[in-house]
């Protein structure tokens, strides 16, 4: 407990920024010679001022929300009961939460109780301009539904650090340009791994 919190929260926020501004795609645009040959990179999405939903307001979820406050975000969250927060909006239903926000960040713990909690209905509610970020467990999202939604435009974009079948993830992900993929590296910093080793 708490050893991983900062790293996971940092990566979640980094993924929000990286996918919203398509930092990886912009880097590739330069490296490929497209900037010189074809001109400016296409416009991306703003981060500051967005409505963000946190699915699971435990230690990590709270740390993510606190990091996003300086971005002047309207913070909503899903939890079984309301929590003591600085004016954040509580939702008892994940799909209702997804409908109310622009960005949905999943910070649920793993296990049978949270398996496939994010399904087709929730992804559709987040919508064709919405961004889904997952740094929790791959099993918390219905991955087949997620891939379908990303392919057909039901969901705008995703940033993922976890998958159902790691490291042999579904090859459909690699064909999508609206997904930021990370190799389950949320706690993968030198500093945190040293502390983990000591524990």
N, C-alpha and C positions, 0 to 999 in steps of 0.2 A: 504493500500500500504506500502511495505517495511517491515512491521512487521513480515511477514511470510517468507520473502526471504531467510534469512540465514538458517533457519531450513529445508526448502524444498530443498535448494541446498546441504546442508550437507547430508541429507538422500539420495539424488540422487547419490552423489559420494560414500557414504557408500554402496549403493546397487550395484553400478558398481563393487566395490572391493569384496563385499560379494558374489555376483553371479559368478564373474570371477574366484575367488579362491575357490568357494563353501565352504565358512566358516561354514555355517550351517550343510551341509552334512559331513564335516570333524569332527565337534563336535559330531554329531550323530554316526560317525564311532567309536569314542573313547567310548562314552557312551554305545554303544551296545556290546562292547567287541571285535569288529572286528579288531581293531588295534593289540591287543595281539594275537587273534586267526588267523587272515587272513593276517596280515602284513600291509605294507604301504598303505595309501590312494592313489587313482589313481591321476595321474597328472592333473592339472587344467590349466587355461589360464592366461597368463601374462597381467598385467594392463599397466605398463609403456610403452610408445612409441606407443600406439594404435592410430588409426584414429577414432575420435569421431565426431558424428553429433548431433547438437542441433536443435530440431524442435521448432522454436519460440524463437527468441533472445530478449525477454523482460527482465525485471529486474531479474527474476529467471533464465532464460536461460543464461544470461550473468554471473550471479553469479556462476552457475555450470561450465561454460567454464573457468572462472578465477581460480576456485579451481582445475581444471584438468590440467592447464598449468604446474604446478610443476612436473606433471607426464610425462612431455615431449611429450604430445599428439599433434597430428596434428588435429587442430580444424576446423571443417566445420559447417555451419549453414544454416538453411532455414529461409528466411524472404521475405516479399513482395519486399523489396528493400535492396540494400547493406547498411550495418551499419558501423559506425566508429569503427573499431576493429584493434587490433595489428597483422595484417596479417592473420586473419582467412579467410577461403574460403567460399564465398557466393554461395548458390544454389537457383535457382528460382523454382525448382521442387523437391518435397520430395522424390520421387522414385529415382531420379538421386543422391540425397544426400545419400540415403540408400545404393546405389550401391558403393559409394565412401568410405564408412566407415566400421569399425568393430563393433562399438557400436553406437546405435541410442537412444538418450535421448529426450523424449517428454516433453516439458514444455509449451505447448499451453494453452491459456485460454479456458474456457468452452463456450458452447453455440452452436446454430445451425450452425454457420459458420465453426466451427472446428469439427463437428460431423463426426466420421468415416473417418477422414483425413488420417489415417494410415490403409490401406486395404491390400488385398491379394498381389497386385503387389509390394507394398513397402516392405512387409514382405519377399517376394521371393527375392527381390533385396538385402536385408540385408543378407539373405542366411543362410546356414546350420552351419556356424561358427559364425554368428552374434549374438549380444546381444541387446535386446530391453529393455529400462528402461522407465517406465511411472510413473511420480509423478504429472501429470496434472489433468485430469479428465478421468474417465473410458470411457466416450462417444467418446473421441478423437480417439479411436482405434476400428476397427471392431472386436469385441471380438470373434465372431464365426470363423472368418478368422484366428485370432491369435491362438485360441485353435487348429484348424486344422493344422496350420503350426508347432506348437510345438509338436503335436502328431505325425505328419508324417515326421518330420525332415527337413521340408522346412526352418524353423528358428531354430537356435541353442539353444537359451535360452532367458529367460525374467526375469525381476525383476519388480514387480508391487506393487504399493501402492494404486491404485485406480481401480475400477471395475464398470461395468454397473449396477449391482444390489447389492448394499451394504446394510447390511452385509451378505445377503444370496447369496454369489457368486456362479457361476456355479461350480458344484461339479467336473467337469472334471479337474479343476485346481489342486485339492488336489491329483489327481492321477499322476501328472507329477513331475518327479525328476529334470527337467531342468528349473524349475521356482522357484524364490524366492518370497514369498508372504508376504506382510506387510498389517496391518489392517488400512489403511488410517490414518497414524499417522505422516505425514510429518510435521505438525505444532504442534505435540503433545509433547512439552517440557514444563516443569514447568515455565521456564522463559518467554517463548512466550505467554503462556496462561495468565500469570499475566498481561502482557502488553496489550493483547487483552481485558482483563476484565476492565482495566483502560480506554481504549479507548471507 
